[in-house]
Amino acid sequence: MIELRQLTVLAEVCRSGSYSAAADHLGYTQPAISYHMRALERAVGMPLTVKAGRGVRLTPAGHRLAERARGVLAGLRDVENEFEALAARTRGRVRMSSVQSVCVAVLPAALARLGASRIEVEVELGQTASHDAYRLLASGETDLAIVADDEPGEAAEPAETSLRRVPLLVDRRHVLLPRGHALAGRRSVRLPDLARERWILERDRERLLRRCAEAGFEPRVVTTTDDQATTLGLVGDGVGIALMDGLGLLPRPDPRVEPRPLDDWPRRHVCALLRPEAARVPAVAALLEALRAGAVEQSGDAVAAATA
């Protein structure tokens, strides 16, 4: 007979890649991890792991069972959340992951809206890249994820087609120019117009480099930073130009920076993702509704900021 504790151990061994790391994360001893794995192998009648260097590697049967285990554990967490909310409908906790710009520009207003509701929501927030959100939802490590794709559903995987997708807003990429720049007089800019500029880039730049190459140039990079406030300051001081999504312009306006829409860049579709059963939890539903209302308000502000 398969026990829930054994499935928990298997899921953690799959995630961490070793018995010792699984023991550390779960607060078990390594012999206890080995015991539960041997018991699980006896229950299913086949080996689930093989040694691989200092760690272990799951067999095909181990991978299949680990995938089912993650689904079972995620379902149990949803049941716990739902009945905790039913027992005390005025409180709830939501684990949320989101891209950075939504955390900064949309979430504060959404949480302020919740203050007027009868459900007091505690949000456990993590800033997560869109491609990681699907894994976190599948494993039950997050209840609600905010992702940003250049095309709707771009990052979706076949295994995640059961997720509920709620559109929030469409965001536009902008080029940040120092005030008085020769291109600041235009309503919008195209990438080839920026071939001779000095660039301030994020570390994740492969897409930009590819598009610049298609436009016939390689950007001259003078600074690398992932911090939006630093980027705005550098542009304002005339160090170079940068790219930023419209949401990133809202929280920290800088009068020395003139953003202009980048015409030849795909729009970002910002969506909320969650498992259908999580949507029935009052705290999750309340947070999602507040995010939708905040996104509508902020998308209007983004347009205003871009055209000011």
C-alpha contacts under 8 A as a table, 3 or more apart, distances in Angstrom:
res1	aa1	res2	aa2	distance
1	M	43	A	5.65
2	I	6	Q	6.94
2	I	7	L	7.67
2	I	40	L	6.39
2	I	43	A	6.05
2	I	44	V	7.79
3	E	6	Q	5.32
3	E	7	L	6.67
3	E	40	L	7.94
4	L	7	L	5.16
4	L	8	T	6.32
5	R	8	T	5.02
5	R	9	V	6.28
5	R	36	H	7.81
6	Q	9	V	5.08
6	Q	10	L	6.19
6	Q	36	H	5.51
6	Q	37	M	6.70
6	Q	39	A	7.81
6	Q	40	L	6.16
7	L	10	L	5.03
7	L	11	A	6.11
7	L	66	A	7.31
7	L	69	A	5.40
8	T	11	A	5.26
8	T	12	E	6.33
8	T	69	A	7.20
8	T	73	L	7.40
9	V	12	E	5.22
9	V	13	V	6.14
9	V	22	A	7.17
9	V	26	L	7.92
9	V	33	I	6.70
9	V	36	H	7.15
9	V	37	M	7.33
10	L	13	V	5.06
10	L	14	C	6.13
10	L	37	M	6.94
10	L	66	A	6.07
10	L	69	A	7.63
11	A	14	C	5.15
11	A	15	R	6.26
11	A	66	A	5.28
11	A	67	E	7.77
11	A	69	A	6.34
11	A	70	R	6.26
12	E	15	R	4.95
12	E	16	S	5.96
12	E	22	A	5.47
12	E	25	H	7.93
12	E	26	L	7.93
13	V	16	S	5.25
13	V	17	G	5.40
13	V	18	S	5.70
13	V	19	Y	6.03
13	V	21	A	7.64
13	V	22	A	5.33
14	C	17	G	5.51
14	C	18	S	7.84
14	C	57	R	7.87
14	C	58	L	6.90
14	C	63	H	7.58
14	C	66	A	6.81
16	S	21	A	5.94
16	S	22	A	6.04
17	G	21	A	7.32
17	G	22	A	7.79
17	G	55	G	5.86
17	G	56	V	5.78
17	G	57	R	6.67
18	S	21	A	5.41
18	S	22	A	6.25
18	S	54	R	7.51
18	S	55	G	4.33
18	S	56	V	5.28
19	Y	22	A	5.08
19	Y	23	A	6.07
19	Y	30	Q	6.14
19	Y	33	I	6.26
19	Y	34	S	7.07
19	Y	55	G	7.02
19	Y	56	V	7.42
20	S	23	A	5.02
20	S	24	D	6.31
20	S	29	T	7.95
20	S	30	Q	5.52
21	A	24	D	5.12
21	A	25	H	6.29
22	A	25	H	5.21
22	A	26	L	6.08
22	A	28	Y	7.97
22	A	33	I	7.49
23	A	26	L	5.30
23	A	27	G	5.67
23	A	28	Y	4.64
23	A	29	T	5.50
23	A	30	Q	5.39
23	A	32	A	7.96
23	A	33	I	6.29
24	D	27	G	5.26
24	D	28	Y	6.54
24	D	29	T	7.61
25	H	28	Y	7.87
28	Y	32	A	6.25
28	Y	33	I	6.81
29	T	32	A	5.20
29	T	33	I	6.56
30	Q	33	I	5.06
30	Q	34	S	6.30
31	P	34	S	5.00
31	P	35	Y	6.05
32	A	35	Y	4.96
32	A	36	H	6.25
33	I	36	H	5.30
33	I	37	M	6.21
34	S	37	M	5.15
34	S	38	R	6.14
35	Y	38	R	5.25
35	Y	39	A	6.19
36	H	39	A	5.05
36	H	40	L	6.12
37	M	40	L	5.04
37	M	41	E	6.17
37	M	48	L	7.99
38	R	41	E	5.08
38	R	42	R	6.25
39	A	42	R	5.11
39	A	43	A	6.22
40	L	43	A	4.94
40	L	44	V	6.33
41	E	44	V	5.31
41	E	45	G	5.70
41	E	46	M	5.56
41	E	47	P	5.56
41	E	48	L	6.25
42	R	45	G	4.98
42	R	46	M	6.94
46	M	61	A	7.68
47	P	50	V	7.78
47	P	59	T	7.13
47	P	61	A	7.52
47	P	62	G	7.42
48	L	58	L	5.72
48	L	59	T	5.22
48	L	60	P	7.63
48	L	61	A	5.92
48	L	62	G	4.14
48	L	63	H	7.80
49	T	56	V	6.19
49	T	57	R	5.46
49	T	58	L	4.26
49	T	59	T	5.29
49	T	62	G	6.38
50	V	56	V	5.56
50	V	57	R	5.34
50	V	58	L	6.29
50	V	59	T	6.76
51	K	54	R	7.50
51	K	55	G	6.19
51	K	56	V	4.41
51	K	57	R	6.13
52	A	55	G	5.28
52	A	56	V	4.76
52	A	57	R	5.74
53	G	56	V	7.24
58	L	61	A	7.62
58	L	62	G	5.02
58	L	63	H	5.82
59	T	62	G	4.82
59	T	63	H	6.23
60	P	63	H	5.15
60	P	64	R	6.26
61	A	64	R	5.10
61	A	65	L	6.16
62	G	65	L	5.19
62	G	66	A	5.95
63	H	66	A	5.04
63	H	67	E	6.15
64	R	67	E	5.27
64	R	68	R	6.49
65	L	68	R	5.07
65	L	69	A	5.99
66	A	69	A	4.83
66	A	70	R	6.19
67	E	70	R	5.32
67	E	71	G	6.58
68	R	71	G	5.17
68	R	72	V	6.28
69	A	72	V	5.06
69	A	73	L	6.12
70	R	73	L	5.17
70	R	74	A	6.00
70	R	138	A	6.93
70	R	139	S	5.07
70	R	140	G	7.13
71	G	74	A	5.14
71	G	75	G	6.12
71	G	138	A	6.80
71	G	139	S	6.74
71	G	140	G	7.62
72	V	75	G	5.16
72	V	76	L	6.29
73	L	76	L	5.10
73	L	77	R	6.28
73	L	139	S	7.63
73	L	140	G	6.94
74	A	77	R	5.14
74	A	78	D	6.36
74	A	138	A	7.30
74	A	139	S	6.09
74	A	140	G	4.20
74	A	141	E	7.75
75	G	78	D	5.11
75	G	79	V	6.33
75	G	140	G	7.70
76	L	79	V	5.01
76	L	80	E	6.18
77	R	80	E	5.02
77	R	81	N	6.14
77	R	140	G	7.12
78	D	81	N	5.08
78	D	82	E	6.04
78	D	277	E	6.82
78	D	278	A	5.89
78	D	281	V	7.81
79	V	82	E	5.11
79	V	83	F	6.18
80	E	83	F	5.41
80	E	84	E	5.96
81	N	84	E	5.12
81	N	85	A	6.17
81	N	92	G	7.77
81	N	93	R	7.83
81	N	281	V	6.66
82	E	85	A	5.21
82	E	86	L	6.28
82	E	278	A	7.81
82	E	280	R	7.16
82	E	281	V	4.83
82	E	282	P	7.44
83	F	86	L	4.77
83	F	87	A	6.01
84	E	87	A	5.15
84	E	88	A	6.30
84	E	89	R	7.96
84	E	92	G	7.53
85	A	88	A	5.13
85	A	89	R	4.88
85	A	90	T	7.56
85	A	91	R	6.59
85	A	92	G	5.86
85	A	281	V	6.81
85	A	282	P	6.53
85	A	283	A	7.24
86	L	89	R	5.31
88	A	91	R	5.96
88	A	92	G	7.93
89	R	92	G	7.44
89	R	119	I	6.65
89	R	282	P	7.43
90	T	118	R	5.83
90	T	119	I	4.41
90	T	120	E	5.69
91	R	119	I	5.42
91	R	120	E	4.61
91	R	121	V	5.86
91	R	122	E	7.78
91	R	283	A	7.23
92	G	119	I	7.12
92	G	120	E	6.29
92	G	121	V	4.93
92	G	122	E	6.16
92	G	282	P	7.56
92	G	283	A	5.06
93	R	121	V	5.58
93	R	122	E	4.58
93	R	123	V	5.86
93	R	124	E	7.26
93	R	283	A	6.61
94	V	121	V	7.03
94	V	122	E	6.26
94	V	123	V	5.00
94	V	124	E	6.08
94	V	142	T	7.90
94	V	143	D	6.23
94	V	144	L	7.44
94	V	283	A	6.67
94	V	284	V	6.09
95	R	123	V	5.99
95	R	124	E	4.68
95	R	125	L	6.17
95	R	141	E	7.51
95	R	142	T	4.93
95	R	143	D	5.19
95	R	144	L	6.55
96	M	123	V	6.69
96	M	124	E	5.98
96	M	125	L	4.98
96	M	126	G	6.36
96	M	142	T	5.59
96	M	143	D	5.90
96	M	144	L	4.83
96	M	145	A	5.63
96	M	146	I	7.89
97	S	125	L	5.75
97	S	126	G	4.70
97	S	127	Q	5.60
97	S	128	T	5.67
97	S	133	A	6.96
97	S	142	T	6.58
97	S	144	L	6.48
97	S	145	A	4.72
97	S	146	I	6.28
98	S	102	V	6.61
98	S	103	C	6.37
98	S	125	L	7.67
98	S	126	G	6.50
98	S	127	Q	5.05
98	S	128	T	5.35
98	S	129	A	7.24
98	S	130	S	7.56
98	S	133	A	7.92
98	S	145	A	5.57
98	S	146	I	4.44
98	S	147	V	6.29
99	V	102	V	5.86
99	V	103	C	6.63
99	V	127	Q	5.59
99	V	128	T	5.44
99	V	129	A	5.65
99	V	130	S	6.54
99	V	146	I	6.30
99	V	147	V	6.09
99	V	148	A	7.11
100	Q	103	C	5.12
100	Q	104	V	6.41
100	Q	127	Q	5.71
100	Q	128	T	7.39
101	S	104	V	5.24
101	S	105	A	5.90
101	S	106	V	7.83
101	S	245	D	7.92
101	S	247	L	5.77
101	S	248	G	5.37
102	V	105	A	5.16
102	V	106	V	5.01
102	V	107	L	6.19
102	V	146	I	7.66
102	V	247	L	7.04
103	C	106	V	6.13
103	C	107	L	5.11
103	C	108	P	7.39
103	C	127	Q	7.35
104	V	107	L	6.43
104	V	108	P	6.98
104	V	248	G	7.70
104	V	251	P	6.78
105	A	108	P	6.97
105	A	109	A	7.86
105	A	247	L	5.97
105	A	248	G	6.95
105	A	250	L	6.27
105	A	251	P	5.91
105	A	298	Q	7.32
106	V	109	A	5.80
106	V	110	A	6.34
106	V	291	L	6.99
106	V	294	G	5.82
106	V	295	A	6.07
106	V	298	Q	6.57
107	L	110	A	4.93
107	L	111	L	6.12
107	L	291	L	6.73
107	L	294	G	7.52
108	P	111	L	5.27
108	P	112	A	6.25
109	A	112	A	4.99
109	A	113	R	6.31
109	A	294	G	6.01
110	A	113	R	5.16
110	A	114	L	6.52
110	A	287	L	7.33
110	A	290	A	4.79
110	A	291	L	5.14
110	A	293	A	7.32
110	A	294	G	5.30
111	L	114	L	5.03
111	L	115	G	6.65
111	L	287	L	7.55
111	L	290	A	7.13
112	A	115	G	5.29
112	A	116	A	7.64
113	R	116	A	5.88
113	R	117	S	7.34
113	R	290	A	6.23
114	L	117	S	5.11
114	L	119	I	7.33
114	L	120	E	7.17
114	L	121	V	7.44
114	L	286	A	7.36
114	L	287	L	7.17
114	L	290	A	6.55
115	G	118	R	7.99
115	G	120	E	7.09
117	S	120	E	7.28
119	I	282	P	7.64
119	I	283	A	6.54
119	I	286	A	7.34
120	E	283	A	7.61
121	V	283	A	5.86
121	V	287	L	7.45
128	T	132	D	6.48
128	T	133	A	6.66
129	A	132	D	5.57
129	A	133	A	6.76
129	A	147	V	7.45
130	S	133	A	5.31
130	S	134	Y	7.66
130	S	146	I	7.45
130	S	147	V	4.70
130	S	148	A	6.16
130	S	149	D	7.53
130	S	155	A	7.54
131	H	134	Y	6.46
131	H	135	R	7.91
131	H	155	A	6.33
132	D	135	R	5.53
132	D	136	L	6.50
133	A	136	L	5.12
133	A	137	L	6.21
133	A	145	A	6.02
133	A	146	I	7.75
133	A	147	V	7.16
134	Y	137	L	5.21
134	Y	138	A	6.14
134	Y	156	A	7.53
134	Y	157	E	7.96
134	Y	160	E	7.11
135	R	138	A	5.10
135	R	139	S	6.17
136	L	139	S	5.29
136	L	140	G	6.12
136	L	141	E	5.03
136	L	142	T	5.58
137	L	140	G	5.11
137	L	141	E	6.14
137	L	142	T	5.35
137	L	143	D	6.53
137	L	144	L	7.46
137	L	145	A	7.43
137	L	274	L	7.00
137	L	275	R	7.41
138	A	141	E	7.76
138	A	160	E	7.57
139	S	142	T	7.89
140	G	143	D	6.82
142	T	145	A	6.97
143	D	274	L	6.22
143	D	275	R	7.48
143	D	278	A	6.55
143	D	284	V	7.52
144	L	272	A	6.83
144	L	273	L	5.88
144	L	274	L	5.00
144	L	284	V	7.40
145	A	272	A	5.63
145	A	273	L	5.09
145	A	274	L	6.50
146	I	270	V	6.96
146	I	271	C	5.69
146	I	272	A	4.53
146	I	273	L	6.23
147	V	270	V	5.70
147	V	271	C	5.53
147	V	272	A	6.45
147	V	273	L	7.42
148	A	268	R	5.84
148	A	269	H	5.43
148	A	270	V	4.32
148	A	271	C	6.41
149	D	152	P	6.10
149	D	153	G	6.94
149	D	154	E	5.87
149	D	155	A	6.68
149	D	268	R	5.39
149	D	269	H	5.22
149	D	270	V	6.55
150	D	154	E	6.90
150	D	266	P	5.77
150	D	267	R	5.66
150	D	268	R	4.43
150	D	269	H	5.95
151	E	154	E	5.19
151	E	266	P	7.70
151	E	267	R	7.49
151	E	268	R	6.88
151	E	269	H	6.38
152	P	269	H	6.00
153	G	156	A	5.21
156	A	160	E	6.46
156	A	161	T	7.17
157	E	160	E	5.35
157	E	161	T	6.90
158	P	161	T	5.66
159	A	162	S	7.57
160	E	163	L	5.72
162	S	275	R	7.22
162	S	276	P	7.75
163	L	273	L	6.41
163	L	274	L	5.66
163	L	275	R	4.92
163	L	276	P	6.47
164	R	273	L	5.69
164	R	274	L	5.39
164	R	275	R	5.86
164	R	276	P	5.79
165	R	271	C	6.41
165	R	272	A	5.75
165	R	273	L	4.80
165	R	274	L	6.89
166	V	271	C	5.41
166	V	272	A	4.97
166	V	273	L	6.44
167	P	269	H	7.42
167	P	270	V	6.35
167	P	271	C	4.34
167	P	272	A	6.38
168	L	269	H	7.78
168	L	270	V	5.60
168	L	271	C	5.08
168	L	272	A	6.84
168	L	291	L	7.67
168	L	292	R	5.68
168	L	295	A	5.76
168	L	296	V	7.29
169	L	269	H	6.24
169	L	270	V	5.36
169	L	271	C	7.12
169	L	295	A	6.12
169	L	296	V	6.89
169	L	299	S	6.42
170	V	267	R	6.46
170	V	268	R	5.59
170	V	269	H	4.66
170	V	270	V	5.98
170	V	299	S	7.52
171	D	245	D	6.60
171	D	246	G	5.87
171	D	247	L	6.96
171	D	267	R	5.79
171	D	268	R	4.91
171	D	269	H	6.38
171	D	270	V	7.17
171	D	299	S	7.44
172	R	245	D	5.76
172	R	246	G	5.52
172	R	261	P	6.89
172	R	262	L	7.70
172	R	266	P	7.56
172	R	267	R	5.04
172	R	268	R	6.18
173	R	243	L	6.83
173	R	244	M	5.81
173	R	245	D	4.41
173	R	246	G	6.09
173	R	261	P	6.13
173	R	262	L	5.78
173	R	265	W	6.65
173	R	266	P	7.70
173	R	267	R	6.86
173	R	268	R	7.73
174	H	243	L	5.57
174	H	244	M	5.35
174	H	245	D	5.83
174	H	246	G	6.50
174	H	259	P	5.93
174	H	260	R	5.32
174	H	261	P	4.31
174	H	262	L	5.03
175	V	189	V	7.59
175	V	241	I	6.96
175	V	242	A	5.70
175	V	243	L	4.51
175	V	244	M	6.43
175	V	259	P	5.60
175	V	260	R	5.43
175	V	261	P	6.34
175	V	262	L	6.09
176	L	232	L	7.82
176	L	235	V	6.83
176	L	241	I	5.53
176	L	242	A	5.16
176	L	243	L	5.91
176	L	244	M	7.10
176	L	257	V	6.29
176	L	258	E	5.80
176	L	259	P	4.48
176	L	260	R	6.61
177	L	181	H	6.24
177	L	183	L	7.74
177	L	184	A	6.73
177	L	235	V	6.47
177	L	236	G	7.75
177	L	240	G	7.74
177	L	241	I	5.39
177	L	242	A	7.34
177	L	257	V	5.70
177	L	258	E	5.07
177	L	259	P	6.03
177	L	260	R	7.66
178	P	181	H	5.64
178	P	235	V	5.55
178	P	236	G	5.22
178	P	237	D	7.22
178	P	238	G	5.60
178	P	240	G	7.75
178	P	241	I	7.21
178	P	256	R	6.07
178	P	257	V	4.89
178	P	258	E	6.03
179	R	184	A	7.17
179	R	236	G	7.16
179	R	255	P	7.83
179	R	256	R	5.15
179	R	257	V	5.35
179	R	258	E	5.63
180	G	184	A	6.48
181	H	184	A	5.27
181	H	185	G	7.93
182	A	185	G	6.70
183	L	186	R	5.74
183	L	189	V	7.47
184	A	187	R	7.73
184	A	258	E	6.53
184	A	259	P	7.94
184	A	260	R	7.25
186	R	189	V	6.87
186	R	260	R	7.69
187	R	260	R	6.46
187	R	261	P	7.44
187	R	307	T	7.81
188	S	260	R	5.17
188	S	261	P	4.88
188	S	262	L	6.02
188	S	263	D	6.39
189	V	193	D	6.75
189	V	260	R	6.44
189	V	261	P	6.24
189	V	262	L	5.07
189	V	263	D	5.97
190	R	193	D	5.53
190	R	194	L	7.42
190	R	262	L	5.57
190	R	263	D	5.36
190	R	264	D	5.78
191	L	194	L	5.53
191	L	195	A	7.28
191	L	212	C	7.04
191	L	215	A	6.95
191	L	262	L	7.03
191	L	263	D	7.84
191	L	264	D	6.66
192	P	195	A	5.49
192	P	212	C	7.61
192	P	215	A	5.68
192	P	216	G	7.49
192	P	217	F	7.81
193	D	196	R	7.88
194	L	197	E	5.42
195	A	217	F	5.92
195	A	218	E	7.35
195	A	219	P	6.56
196	R	219	P	7.73
196	R	220	R	7.80
197	E	219	P	7.32
197	E	220	R	6.90
197	E	240	G	7.00
197	E	241	I	6.94
198	R	219	P	7.15
198	R	220	R	5.25
198	R	221	V	5.96
198	R	222	V	6.23
198	R	239	V	7.48
198	R	240	G	4.77
198	R	241	I	6.23
199	W	219	P	6.49
199	W	220	R	5.82
199	W	221	V	4.65
199	W	222	V	5.80
199	W	223	T	6.94
199	W	240	G	5.10
199	W	241	I	5.06
199	W	242	A	5.85
200	I	221	V	6.07
200	I	222	V	6.01
200	I	223	T	4.79
200	I	224	T	5.75
200	I	225	T	7.29
200	I	231	T	7.03
200	I	234	L	7.93
200	I	235	V	7.93
200	I	239	V	7.93
200	I	240	G	5.91
200	I	241	I	5.88
200	I	242	A	5.05
201	L	205	R	6.91
201	L	221	V	6.88
201	L	223	T	6.43
201	L	224	T	4.95
201	L	225	T	6.30
201	L	226	D	7.73
201	L	242	A	6.30
201	L	243	L	7.55
202	E	205	R	6.00
202	E	224	T	5.54
202	E	225	T	5.14
202	E	226	D	4.93
203	R	224	T	6.39
203	R	225	T	6.69
203	R	226	D	6.56
204	D	207	R	7.97
205	R	208	L	5.32
205	R	209	L	6.16
206	E	209	L	5.17
206	E	210	R	6.13
207	R	210	R	5.16
207	R	211	R	6.26
208	L	211	R	5.14
208	L	212	C	6.04
209	L	212	C	5.07
209	L	213	A	6.12
209	L	218	E	6.91
209	L	219	P	7.36
210	R	213	A	5.13
210	R	214	E	6.33
211	R	214	E	4.96
211	R	215	A	6.24
212	C	215	A	4.89
212	C	216	G	6.30
212	C	217	F	5.54
212	C	218	E	5.95
212	C	219	P	7.01
213	A	216	G	4.98
213	A	217	F	5.23
213	A	218	E	5.97
214	E	217	F	7.60
221	V	224	T	7.52
222	V	239	V	7.80
222	V	240	G	7.32
225	T	228	Q	7.98
225	T	230	T	7.37
225	T	231	T	6.93
226	D	231	T	7.78
227	D	230	T	5.40
227	D	231	T	6.29
228	Q	231	T	4.97
228	Q	232	L	6.27
228	Q	248	G	7.18
229	A	232	L	5.22
229	A	233	G	6.29
229	A	252	R	7.01
230	T	233	G	5.09
230	T	234	L	6.15
231	T	234	L	5.18
231	T	235	V	6.21
231	T	242	A	7.20
232	L	235	V	5.24
232	L	236	G	6.03
232	L	254	D	6.93
232	L	257	V	7.01
233	G	236	G	5.02
233	G	237	D	6.19
233	G	254	D	7.81
234	L	237	D	5.15
234	L	238	G	6.43
234	L	239	V	5.41
234	L	240	G	6.92
235	V	238	G	5.09
235	V	239	V	5.63
235	V	240	G	5.44
235	V	241	I	5.66
235	V	242	A	7.05
235	V	256	R	7.96
235	V	257	V	6.52
236	G	239	V	7.63
236	G	254	D	7.29
236	G	255	P	8.00
236	G	256	R	4.76
236	G	257	V	5.16
237	D	256	R	7.69
238	G	241	I	7.79
244	M	248	G	6.26
244	M	249	L	7.37
245	D	248	G	5.43
245	D	249	L	7.11
246	G	249	L	5.42
246	G	250	L	7.25
246	G	302	A	5.55
246	G	303	V	7.73
246	G	306	A	7.15
247	L	250	L	5.62
247	L	251	P	8.00
247	L	298	Q	7.70
247	L	299	S	7.75
247	L	302	A	6.10
248	G	251	P	6.81
248	G	252	R	7.83
249	L	252	R	6.24
249	L	253	P	6.07
249	L	302	A	7.33
249	L	305	A	7.16
250	L	253	P	6.19
250	L	301	D	7.37
250	L	302	A	6.49
250	L	305	A	6.94
254	D	257	V	5.55
255	P	258	E	7.50
259	P	306	A	6.03
260	R	306	A	6.37
260	R	307	T	7.72
261	P	306	A	7.05
262	L	265	W	5.99
272	A	288	L	7.74
274	L	278	A	6.50
274	L	279	A	7.01
275	R	278	A	5.30
275	R	279	A	6.84
276	P	279	A	5.36
276	P	280	R	7.37
277	E	280	R	5.60
277	E	281	V	7.54
278	A	281	V	5.50
278	A	284	V	6.76
279	A	282	P	7.62
279	A	284	V	6.03
279	A	285	A	5.45
280	R	284	V	7.51
280	R	285	A	6.65
281	V	284	V	5.41
281	V	285	A	6.17
282	P	285	A	5.10
282	P	286	A	6.00
283	A	286	A	5.14
283	A	287	L	6.20
284	V	287	L	5.20
284	V	288	L	6.08
285	A	288	L	5.12
285	A	289	E	6.19
286	A	289	E	5.23
286	A	290	A	6.26
287	L	290	A	5.08
287	L	291	L	6.13
288	L	291	L	5.04
288	L	292	R	6.24
289	E	292	R	5.10
289	E	293	A	6.33
290	A	293	A	5.19
290	A	294	G	6.06
291	L	294	G	5.00
291	L	295	A	5.90
292	R	295	A	5.11
292	R	296	V	6.38
293	A	296	V	5.33
293	A	297	E	6.52
294	G	297	E	5.15
294	G	298	Q	6.04
295	A	298	Q	5.06
295	A	299	S	5.88
296	V	299	S	5.37
296	V	300	G	6.66
297	E	300	G	5.49
297	E	301	D	6.56
298	Q	301	D	4.81
298	Q	302	A	6.03
299	S	302	A	5.01
299	S	303	V	6.48
300	G	303	V	5.29
300	G	304	A	6.40
301	D	304	A	4.96
301	D	305	A	6.06
302	A	305	A	5.09
302	A	306	A	6.15
303	V	306	A	5.20
303	V	307	T	6.31
304	A	307	T	5.33
304	A	308	A	5.92
305	A	308	A	5.29
